[in-house]
Amino acid sequence: MEDDYELVMSPLCQSITDNGHTVRVEIYRGPDTDWTLEVVDASNTSTVWDDLFATDQAALDELLRIIREDGMESIVEPAGNAAQ
């Protein structure tokens, strides 16, 4: 049995900087799944959304909405803070 499970990476993957914070946006899916949204901050802390998205653009739009409404600080690990 082969374990060839290739992820499909979205061309919308990118780095976003806002308010002095930069995150790497990863949007990907399996061959037969919807899109996963993952954000990795400067501390290498990864946040993966529980919900999947029908399109890669919908995933990016959700992240941009959160940044616009709640600020980048709502998705990055505070510098020097341990997980609580």
PyMOL commands that place a pseudoatom at each C-alpha (Angstrom):
pseudoatom trace, name=CA, resn=MET, resi=1, chain=A, elem=C, hetatm=0, pos=[0.000, 0.000, 0.000]
pseudoatom trace, name=CA, resn=GLU, resi=2, chain=A, elem=C, hetatm=0, pos=[1.409, 3.363, -0.971]
pseudoatom trace, name=CA, resn=ASP, resi=3, chain=A, elem=C, hetatm=0, pos=[1.273, 6.413, 1.258]
pseudoatom trace, name=CA, resn=ASP, resi=4, chain=A, elem=C, hetatm=0, pos=[1.298, 8.888, -1.621]
pseudoatom trace, name=CA, resn=TYR, resi=5, chain=A, elem=C, hetatm=0, pos=[-0.975, 11.600, -0.305]
pseudoatom trace, name=CA, resn=GLU, resi=6, chain=A, elem=C, hetatm=0, pos=[-0.037, 14.708, -2.206]
pseudoatom trace, name=CA, resn=LEU, resi=7, chain=A, elem=C, hetatm=0, pos=[-1.169, 18.070, -0.962]
pseudoatom trace, name=CA, resn=VAL, resi=8, chain=A, elem=C, hetatm=0, pos=[-2.355, 20.571, -3.516]
pseudoatom trace, name=CA, resn=MET, resi=9, chain=A, elem=C, hetatm=0, pos=[-0.913, 23.987, -2.625]
pseudoatom trace, name=CA, resn=SER, resi=10, chain=A, elem=C, hetatm=0, pos=[-2.894, 27.074, -3.551]
pseudoatom trace, name=CA, resn=PRO, resi=11, chain=A, elem=C, hetatm=0, pos=[-1.251, 29.787, -5.626]
pseudoatom trace, name=CA, resn=LEU, resi=12, chain=A, elem=C, hetatm=0, pos=[-2.731, 32.168, -3.010]
pseudoatom trace, name=CA, resn=CYS, resi=13, chain=A, elem=C, hetatm=0, pos=[-0.128, 31.102, -0.394]
pseudoatom trace, name=CA, resn=GLN, resi=14, chain=A, elem=C, hetatm=0, pos=[1.782, 34.206, 0.643]
pseudoatom trace, name=CA, resn=SER, resi=15, chain=A, elem=C, hetatm=0, pos=[3.257, 36.259, 3.444]
pseudoatom trace, name=CA, resn=ILE, resi=16, chain=A, elem=C, hetatm=0, pos=[1.120, 39.040, 4.885]
pseudoatom trace, name=CA, resn=THR, resi=17, chain=A, elem=C, hetatm=0, pos=[2.426, 41.877, 7.034]
pseudoatom trace, name=CA, resn=ASP, resi=18, chain=A, elem=C, hetatm=0, pos=[0.133, 44.043, 9.099]
pseudoatom trace, name=CA, resn=ASN, resi=19, chain=A, elem=C, hetatm=0, pos=[0.810, 46.275, 12.095]
pseudoatom trace, name=CA, resn=GLY, resi=20, chain=A, elem=C, hetatm=0, pos=[4.417, 45.089, 12.365]
pseudoatom trace, name=CA, resn=HIS, resi=21, chain=A, elem=C, hetatm=0, pos=[3.557, 41.370, 12.313]
pseudoatom trace, name=CA, resn=THR, resi=22, chain=A, elem=C, hetatm=0, pos=[4.261, 39.037, 9.400]
pseudoatom trace, name=CA, resn=VAL, resi=23, chain=A, elem=C, hetatm=0, pos=[2.593, 35.670, 8.944]
pseudoatom trace, name=CA, resn=ARG, resi=24, chain=A, elem=C, hetatm=0, pos=[2.958, 32.995, 6.302]
pseudoatom trace, name=CA, resn=VAL, resi=25, chain=A, elem=C, hetatm=0, pos=[-0.399, 31.958, 4.849]
pseudoatom trace, name=CA, resn=GLU, resi=26, chain=A, elem=C, hetatm=0, pos=[-0.619, 28.332, 3.702]
pseudoatom trace, name=CA, resn=ILE, resi=27, chain=A, elem=C, hetatm=0, pos=[-3.741, 27.203, 1.864]
pseudoatom trace, name=CA, resn=TYR, resi=28, chain=A, elem=C, hetatm=0, pos=[-3.828, 23.572, 0.764]
pseudoatom trace, name=CA, resn=ARG, resi=29, chain=A, elem=C, hetatm=0, pos=[-6.049, 20.570, 0.226]
pseudoatom trace, name=CA, resn=GLY, resi=30, chain=A, elem=C, hetatm=0, pos=[-5.869, 16.867, -0.327]
pseudoatom trace, name=CA, resn=PRO, resi=31, chain=A, elem=C, hetatm=0, pos=[-6.804, 15.397, -3.695]
pseudoatom trace, name=CA, resn=ASP, resi=32, chain=A, elem=C, hetatm=0, pos=[-10.451, 14.989, -2.679]
pseudoatom trace, name=CA, resn=THR, resi=33, chain=A, elem=C, hetatm=0, pos=[-10.960, 17.524, 0.115]
pseudoatom trace, name=CA, resn=ASP, resi=34, chain=A, elem=C, hetatm=0, pos=[-11.866, 21.159, 0.564]
pseudoatom trace, name=CA, resn=TRP, resi=35, chain=A, elem=C, hetatm=0, pos=[-9.221, 23.784, 1.357]
pseudoatom trace, name=CA, resn=THR, resi=36, chain=A, elem=C, hetatm=0, pos=[-7.404, 24.087, 4.688]
pseudoatom trace, name=CA, resn=LEU, resi=37, chain=A, elem=C, hetatm=0, pos=[-6.199, 27.453, 5.985]
pseudoatom trace, name=CA, resn=GLU, resi=38, chain=A, elem=C, hetatm=0, pos=[-3.013, 27.542, 8.071]
pseudoatom trace, name=CA, resn=VAL, resi=39, chain=A, elem=C, hetatm=0, pos=[-1.196, 30.622, 9.362]
pseudoatom trace, name=CA, resn=VAL, resi=40, chain=A, elem=C, hetatm=0, pos=[2.368, 30.458, 10.702]
pseudoatom trace, name=CA, resn=ASP, resi=41, chain=A, elem=C, hetatm=0, pos=[3.678, 33.423, 12.688]
pseudoatom trace, name=CA, resn=ALA, resi=42, chain=A, elem=C, hetatm=0, pos=[7.239, 34.646, 13.318]
pseudoatom trace, name=CA, resn=SER, resi=43, chain=A, elem=C, hetatm=0, pos=[7.499, 32.367, 16.383]
pseudoatom trace, name=CA, resn=ASN, resi=44, chain=A, elem=C, hetatm=0, pos=[6.747, 29.427, 14.081]
pseudoatom trace, name=CA, resn=THR, resi=45, chain=A, elem=C, hetatm=0, pos=[3.402, 28.964, 15.828]
pseudoatom trace, name=CA, resn=SER, resi=46, chain=A, elem=C, hetatm=0, pos=[0.896, 27.377, 13.481]
pseudoatom trace, name=CA, resn=THR, resi=47, chain=A, elem=C, hetatm=0, pos=[-2.832, 28.058, 13.583]
pseudoatom trace, name=CA, resn=VAL, resi=48, chain=A, elem=C, hetatm=0, pos=[-4.997, 25.741, 11.486]
pseudoatom trace, name=CA, resn=TRP, resi=49, chain=A, elem=C, hetatm=0, pos=[-8.686, 26.483, 11.003]
pseudoatom trace, name=CA, resn=ASP, resi=50, chain=A, elem=C, hetatm=0, pos=[-11.030, 23.644, 11.982]
pseudoatom trace, name=CA, resn=ASP, resi=51, chain=A, elem=C, hetatm=0, pos=[-13.431, 24.494, 9.185]
pseudoatom trace, name=CA, resn=LEU, resi=52, chain=A, elem=C, hetatm=0, pos=[-12.572, 23.722, 5.586]
pseudoatom trace, name=CA, resn=PHE, resi=53, chain=A, elem=C, hetatm=0, pos=[-13.290, 26.094, 2.710]
pseudoatom trace, name=CA, resn=ALA, resi=54, chain=A, elem=C, hetatm=0, pos=[-14.915, 25.322, -0.635]
pseudoatom trace, name=CA, resn=THR, resi=55, chain=A, elem=C, hetatm=0, pos=[-12.331, 27.451, -2.471]
pseudoatom trace, name=CA, resn=ASP, resi=56, chain=A, elem=C, hetatm=0, pos=[-8.849, 28.704, -1.754]
pseudoatom trace, name=CA, resn=GLN, resi=57, chain=A, elem=C, hetatm=0, pos=[-10.098, 32.266, -2.282]
pseudoatom trace, name=CA, resn=ALA, resi=58, chain=A, elem=C, hetatm=0, pos=[-12.746, 31.739, 0.422]
pseudoatom trace, name=CA, resn=ALA, resi=59, chain=A, elem=C, hetatm=0, pos=[-9.993, 30.670, 2.839]
pseudoatom trace, name=CA, resn=LEU, resi=60, chain=A, elem=C, hetatm=0, pos=[-7.896, 33.755, 2.080]
pseudoatom trace, name=CA, resn=ASP, resi=61, chain=A, elem=C, hetatm=0, pos=[-10.967, 36.000, 2.302]
pseudoatom trace, name=CA, resn=GLU, resi=62, chain=A, elem=C, hetatm=0, pos=[-11.717, 34.630, 5.791]
pseudoatom trace, name=CA, resn=LEU, resi=63, chain=A, elem=C, hetatm=0, pos=[-8.192, 35.414, 6.984]
pseudoatom trace, name=CA, resn=LEU, resi=64, chain=A, elem=C, hetatm=0, pos=[-8.303, 38.918, 5.511]
pseudoatom trace, name=CA, resn=ARG, resi=65, chain=A, elem=C, hetatm=0, pos=[-11.677, 39.504, 7.191]
pseudoatom trace, name=CA, resn=ILE, resi=66, chain=A, elem=C, hetatm=0, pos=[-10.241, 38.472, 10.572]
pseudoatom trace, name=CA, resn=ILE, resi=67, chain=A, elem=C, hetatm=0, pos=[-7.218, 40.738, 10.131]
pseudoatom trace, name=CA, resn=ARG, resi=68, chain=A, elem=C, hetatm=0, pos=[-9.452, 43.642, 9.080]
pseudoatom trace, name=CA, resn=GLU, resi=69, chain=A, elem=C, hetatm=0, pos=[-11.967, 43.185, 11.917]
pseudoatom trace, name=CA, resn=ASP, resi=70, chain=A, elem=C, hetatm=0, pos=[-9.819, 41.877, 14.798]
pseudoatom trace, name=CA, resn=GLY, resi=71, chain=A, elem=C, hetatm=0, pos=[-6.272, 42.853, 13.836]
pseudoatom trace, name=CA, resn=MET, resi=72, chain=A, elem=C, hetatm=0, pos=[-3.238, 40.704, 13.138]
pseudoatom trace, name=CA, resn=GLU, resi=73, chain=A, elem=C, hetatm=0, pos=[-2.642, 40.427, 16.884]
pseudoatom trace, name=CA, resn=SER, resi=74, chain=A, elem=C, hetatm=0, pos=[-5.653, 38.126, 17.136]
pseudoatom trace, name=CA, resn=ILE, resi=75, chain=A, elem=C, hetatm=0, pos=[-3.844, 35.413, 15.175]
pseudoatom trace, name=CA, resn=VAL, resi=76, chain=A, elem=C, hetatm=0, pos=[-0.193, 35.731, 16.211]
pseudoatom trace, name=CA, resn=GLU, resi=77, chain=A, elem=C, hetatm=0, pos=[1.532, 34.376, 19.296]
pseudoatom trace, name=CA, resn=PRO, resi=78, chain=A, elem=C, hetatm=0, pos=[2.481, 37.281, 21.588]
pseudoatom trace, name=CA, resn=ALA, resi=79, chain=A, elem=C, hetatm=0, pos=[6.272, 37.687, 21.702]
pseudoatom trace, name=CA, resn=GLY, resi=80, chain=A, elem=C, hetatm=0, pos=[7.779, 36.154, 24.814]
pseudoatom trace, name=CA, resn=ASN, resi=81, chain=A, elem=C, hetatm=0, pos=[4.530, 34.553, 25.968]
pseudoatom trace, name=CA, resn=ALA, resi=82, chain=A, elem=C, hetatm=0, pos=[4.252, 30.846, 26.602]
pseudoatom trace, name=CA, resn=ALA, resi=83, chain=A, elem=C, hetatm=0, pos=[1.089, 29.033, 25.584]
pseudoatom trace, name=CA, resn=GLN, resi=84, chain=A, elem=C, hetatm=0, pos=[-1.520, 29.413, 28.290]
for i in range(1, 84): cmd.bond("trace and resi %d" % i, "trace and resi %d" % (i + 1))
show_as sticks, trace
zoom trace
